[in-house]
Amino acid sequence: MLAKRSRKATTVRGRYVTNRTGKRTGVVLSLRRYSRLMEDLHDLAVVAERRPEKSVSTDEMRKRLQKRGLVEPGFQAFR
């Protein structure tokens, strides 16, 4: 595993692919770390894509969720 997670600090230990002169040309990641990075990249792409959209107030979002039946009337978790 490349990264050890602890309460105090995060240490990243990399394994690199090098060319004949020793210059780093790639990195070896665990599938778990690679998947996390791909998920983060996707999330950032969605954020960038939605950036021009107008924001929605909490009350408006609550109304939309209630209309779809996803939240019961009187739901107050956002306050």
C-alpha positions in Angstrom: 0.0 0.0 0.0 1.4 3.4 -0.9 -0.2 5.5 1.8 -0.5 4.9 5.5 -3.3 6.7 7.2 -2.9 7.6 10.9 -4.4 10.2 13.2 -1.2 12.2 13.3 -0.1 12.4 9.7 -0.4 10.9 6.3 2.8 9.5 4.7 2.9 8.7 1.0 5.4 6.2 -0.2 5.7 6.0 -3.9 7.0 3.3 -6.2 8.2 4.8 -9.4 8.9 3.5 -12.9 12.1 4.9 -14.2 13.8 5.1 -17.6 17.4 3.9 -18.2 18.8 7.2 -16.9 16.8 7.0 -13.7 14.3 9.7 -14.5 10.9 8.9 -13.1 8.4 8.3 -15.9 5.5 6.6 -14.0 4.1 5.6 -10.7 2.8 2.3 -9.4 -0.5 2.7 -7.4 -2.6 0.1 -5.7 -6.0 -0.5 -7.3 -7.6 0.9 -4.2 -5.7 4.2 -4.4 -6.2 4.4 -8.2 -9.9 3.9 -7.8 -10.1 6.7 -5.2 -8.2 9.0 -7.5 -10.5 8.2 -10.4 -13.5 8.9 -8.2 -12.1 12.2 -7.0 -11.3 13.2 -10.6 -14.9 12.3 -11.6 -16.3 14.4 -8.7 -14.2 17.4 -9.8 -15.4 17.0 -13.4 -19.0 17.1 -12.2 -18.3 20.2 -10.1 -16.7 21.9 -13.0 -19.6 21.0 -15.3 -22.2 22.2 -12.9 -20.4 25.4 -11.9 -22.5 27.7 -14.2 -25.8 26.4 -12.7 -27.7 28.7 -10.4 -27.6 27.7 -6.7 -30.7 26.5 -5.0 -31.8 27.6 -1.5 -32.2 25.1 1.3 -35.9 25.8 1.4 -36.3 25.3 -2.4 -34.3 22.0 -2.2 -36.5 20.8 0.7 -39.6 21.6 -1.3 -38.3 19.7 -4.3 -37.4 16.6 -2.2 -40.8 16.7 -0.5 -42.6 16.9 -3.9 -40.7 13.8 -5.0 -41.6 12.0 -1.8 -37.9 11.7 -0.7 -38.4 13.8 2.4 -41.4 14.0 4.8 -43.1 17.3 5.2 -41.7 19.2 8.1 -38.2 17.8 7.6 -35.7 20.1 9.5 -32.3 18.6 9.1 -30.9 21.5 7.2 -31.6 24.1 9.9 
